Amino acid sequence: MNKQKVQQILQIETDAQKIRSDAQQTAKQMLIDAKTEVTKLQSQVRRDAEQETEQILNQALSKEKSSHILNQAKTDGEKKETLAKQNFNHAVDFVLEQIVRQD
């Protein structure tokens, strides 16, 4: 091989390594972004559930009714938190799948 061909091959290898490195960095950033977004969503769901619970409690007229409403709000909050966790798992699975596809 002549010197020019060797240099071209080396440049192609360098370019390929850069592309792979960039793709890996992008995938890592996607995972970080997904985790951040899921954390934000979980926090928002929790805040919404707490606000809803507070509103329901403020509307309660009796102790018995308050107890029933509190239990319902707690159940609703737990359902929302479970849903947020499932969304987080789906987001992580999606990002990992994207990373695997790039490798």
Secondary structure, DSSP 4 states (H G I P E B T S, - for coil): --HHHHHHHHHHHHHHHHHHHHHHHHHHHHHHHHHHHHHHHHHHHHHHHHHHHHHHHHH--SHHHHHHHHHHHHHHHHHHHHHHHHHHHHHHHHHHHHHHHH-
